[in-house]
């Protein structure tokens, strides 16, 4: 188990860096690796591997996105005027999905993850800068869009940045402001989704074995021990690095991850 803990610590450093740099919360890296590690160390039965991986990933994102949000707020990267509508929708969608995700077959959830990640990867790979001509929708419409995106994010175990950033770009929100808003939205999604996953998984696993509902706590501790340190660094790098180019490189990585999840 020491090896498991050390791998999760390295995973946390990468997840934190990506959370700050791309506003994605790190779940796109955490979930695939946990789906490999959990059965390898016989931590959960096969039918619950995806559920535990997703729930555990979201629990780590609470800390990662909190650190990232703080850093982006200091850098004035968060458009708070958009927050009420976006965050309200995100909270509703995340709580609903987290409470009922256990009803979804594990293999179906894995295939859904693989297909969704492929689409996200393609979007990142071929993304263009926002054209600046599309107006933001009315706040109620924005809240509904946010709820839909949060529902998908909660099923995937991600903070939602990979979904929110391109949508906000579509509505001509500046790239860095979109990443900043994605970070705080990821925090809200993670909190409410974890509440759902904990309540729905409470009767399946014991706290004595390291579980809180479907959340595997030792993995959470290992990941956040390094992710909370790396997230502010990633946020600072958005000021210096070509974010669009980095997104495209990460998009290629996601296509590989998608193929692995679908074919395994």
C-alpha positions in Angstrom: 0.0 0.0 0.0 3.0 2.3 0.4 3.5 2.1 -3.4 -0.1 3.0 -3.9 0.2 6.0 -1.6 3.4 7.3 -3.4 1.8 6.9 -6.8 -1.2 8.9 -5.7 1.1 11.6 -4.4 2.8 11.9 -7.8 -0.7 11.9 -9.3 -1.7 14.7 -7.1 1.2 16.9 -8.1 0.2 16.5 -11.8 -3.5 17.0 -11.0 -2.8 20.2 -9.1 -0.6 21.6 -11.9 -3.3 20.9 -14.5 -6.0 22.4 -12.2 -4.2 25.7 -12.0 -3.0 25.8 -15.6 -6.1 24.6 -17.5 -8.9 24.8 -14.9 -9.7 21.1 -15.3 -9.5 19.9 -11.7 -7.2 17.0 -12.5 -10.0 14.4 -12.7 -9.2 13.5 -16.3 -5.9 12.1 -15.0 -7.0 10.9 -11.6 -10.0 8.7 -12.7 -8.1 6.6 -15.3 -5.2 5.9 -13.0 -7.5 5.0 -10.1 -9.4 2.6 -12.3 -6.1 0.8 -12.8 -4.9 1.0 -9.1 -8.1 0.1 -7.2 -8.5 -3.4 -8.7 -4.7 -3.9 -8.8 -4.6 -3.5 -5.0 -7.9 -5.3 -4.5 -9.5 -2.3 -2.8 -12.9 -2.6 -4.3 -14.9 -5.1 -6.4 -15.0 -4.7 -10.2 -18.5 -3.4 -10.3 -17.6 -0.4 -8.0 -14.2 0.5 -9.5 -15.6 3.4 -11.6 -17.9 4.7 -8.9 -15.1 4.8 -6.3 -12.6 6.3 -8.8 -15.1 9.0 -9.7 -16.1 9.8 -6.1 -12.5 9.8 -4.9 -11.4 12.0 -7.7 -14.2 14.5 -6.9 -13.2 14.6 -3.2 -9.6 15.5 -4.2 -10.9 18.2 -6.5 -12.5 19.9 -3.5 -9.1 20.7 -2.2 -7.4 21.2 -5.5 -9.9 23.6 -6.9 -10.1 25.5 -3.5 -6.4 26.1 -3.8 -6.7 27.0 -7.5 -9.6 29.3 -6.9 -7.8 31.2 -4.3 -4.8 31.7 -6.6 -7.0 32.8 -9.5 -8.9 35.2 -7.3 -5.7 36.9 -6.3 -4.7 37.1 -10.0 -8.1 38.7 -10.8 -8.9 35.8 -13.2 -12.5 35.2 -11.9 -15.4 37.1 -13.4 -17.6 37.1 -10.3 -20.5 38.8 -12.0 -21.2 35.5 -13.8 -20.8 33.3 -10.7 -24.3 33.3 -9.2 -26.0 31.8 -12.3 -23.2 29.4 -13.1 -22.6 28.2 -9.6 -26.3 27.7 -8.8 -26.8 25.5 -11.8 -23.6 23.6 -11.1 -24.6 22.8 -7.5 -28.0 21.5 -8.5 -26.7 19.3 -11.3 -23.8 17.9 -9.3 -25.9 17.0 -6.2 -28.5 15.2 -8.4 -26.0 13.1 -10.2 -23.9 12.3 -7.2 -27.0 11.0 -5.4 -28.1 8.6 -8.1 -24.8 7.6 -10.0 -24.7 4.3 -8.2 -27.7 3.1 -10.3 -25.5 3.3 -13.4 -23.7 0.0 -14.4 -19.9 0.3 -13.9 -19.0 -0.8 -17.4 -21.5 1.7 -18.9 -20.0 4.4 -16.7 -16.5 3.5 -18.0 -17.6 3.6 -21.6 -19.3 6.9 -21.0 -16.1 8.2 -19.5 -14.1 7.0 -22.5 -16.4 8.5 -25.1 -16.7 11.8 -23.2 -13.0 12.1 -22.7 -12.4 11.5 -26.4 -14.7 14.3 -27.3 -13.0 16.6 -24.8 -9.6 15.6 -26.1 -10.7 16.4 -29.7 -12.1 19.7 -28.6 -8.9 20.6 -26.9 -6.8 19.5 -29.8 -8.7 21.5 -32.4 -9.8 24.4 -30.2 -9.5 28.0 -31.4 -9.4 31.2 -29.6 -12.8 32.7 -28.9 -14.0 35.0 -31.8 -15.5 37.5 -29.4 -18.9 37.9 -31.2 -21.3 35.6 -29.2 -23.2 37.3 -26.4 -23.7 35.5 -23.1 -27.2 34.1 -22.7 -29.7 35.3 -20.0 -28.8 34.2 -16.5 -31.6 31.5 -16.2 -30.4 30.0 -19.4 -26.8 30.2 -18.2 -27.8 28.3 -15.0 -29.5 25.5 -17.0 -26.4 25.1 -19.2 -24.3 25.0 -16.1 -26.5 22.3 -14.5 -26.1 20.2 -17.6 -22.4 20.6 -17.7 -22.1 19.9 -14.0 -24.2 16.7 -14.4 -21.7 15.4 -17.0 -18.7 16.4 -14.9 -20.1 14.6 -11.8 -20.5 11.4 -13.8 -16.9 11.7 -15.1 -15.3 12.6 -11.8 -13.9 15.9 -13.1 -14.1 19.5 -11.9 -15.7 20.5 -15.2 -13.1 22.9 -16.5 -12.7 20.8 -19.7 -16.4 21.4 -20.3 -16.9 24.9 -19.0 -13.8 26.5 -20.6 -14.8 25.8 -24.2 -18.4 26.8 -23.5 -17.4 30.0 -21.9 -15.0 30.6 -24.8 -17.9 30.1 -27.2 -19.7 32.9 -25.4 -16.6 35.1 -25.8 -15.3 35.0 -22.2 -11.6 35.6 -22.2 -9.5 32.4 -21.9 -7.9 33.3 -18.5 -11.2 34.4 -17.1 -12.9 31.3 -18.4 -10.2 29.2 -16.7 -10.6 31.1 -13.4 -14.4 30.7 -13.4 -14.0 27.0 -14.3 -11.8 26.6 -11.2 -14.4 28.0 -8.8 -17.2 26.1 -10.6 -15.2 22.9 -10.2 -15.0 23.6 -6.5 -18.8 23.8 -6.2 -19.3 20.8 -8.5 -16.9 18.7 -6.4 -18.5 19.7 -3.0 -22.1 18.9 -4.0 -21.2 15.8 -6.0 -19.2 14.4 -3.1 -22.2 14.9 -0.8 -24.2 12.8 -3.2 -21.6 10.1 -3.6 -21.1 9.9 0.2 -24.8 9.6 1.0 -25.5 7.1 -1.8 -22.5 4.9 -0.9 -22.8 5.0 2.9 -24.3 1.5 3.2 -21.7 -0.1 0.9 -18.4 0.5 2.6 -17.0 1.0 6.1 -15.1 4.0 7.5 -12.8 1.4 9.2 -11.7 0.3 5.7 -10.8 3.9 4.7 -14.1 4.7 3.0 -16.6 7.6 3.4 -19.4 6.4 1.2 -17.9 5.8 -2.2 -14.9 8.0 -1.4 -11.6 6.1 -0.6 -10.0 8.4 1.9 -6.4 7.2 1.8 -6.2 8.1 -1.9 -7.7 11.5 -1.2 -5.1 12.3 1.4 -2.2 11.2 -0.8 -3.4 13.1 -3.8 -4.2 16.4 -2.0 -1.0 16.4 -0.1 0.8 17.4 -3.3 -2.0 18.8 -5.5 -2.7 21.8 -3.1 0.9 22.8 -3.5 1.0 22.5 -7.3 -2.3 24.2 -8.1 -1.1 27.8 -7.3 2.0 27.2 -9.5 -0.2 26.1 -12.4 -2.3 29.3 -12.0 0.8 31.5 -12.1 1.9 29.7 -15.3 -1.2 30.8 -17.1 0.3 34.2 -17.1 3.5 33.0 -18.8 2.8 29.9 -20.9 0.8 29.5 -24.2 -2.3 27.9 -22.6 -3.9 27.1 -26.0 -0.8 25.1 -27.1 -0.7 23.2 -23.8 -4.4 22.4 -24.1 -3.7 20.8 -27.5 -0.9 18.7 -26.1 -3.2 17.5 -23.3 -5.9 16.8 -25.8 -3.6 14.2 -27.5 -3.1 12.6 -24.1 -6.8 12.4 -23.5 -7.3 10.5 -26.8 -4.9 7.9 -25.5 -6.7 7.7 -22.2 -10.0 7.4 -23.9 -8.8 4.5 -26.1 -7.6 2.7 -23.0 -10.9 3.2 -21.1 -13.0 2.0 -24.0 -11.0 -1.0 -25.0 -10.1 -2.3 -21.5 
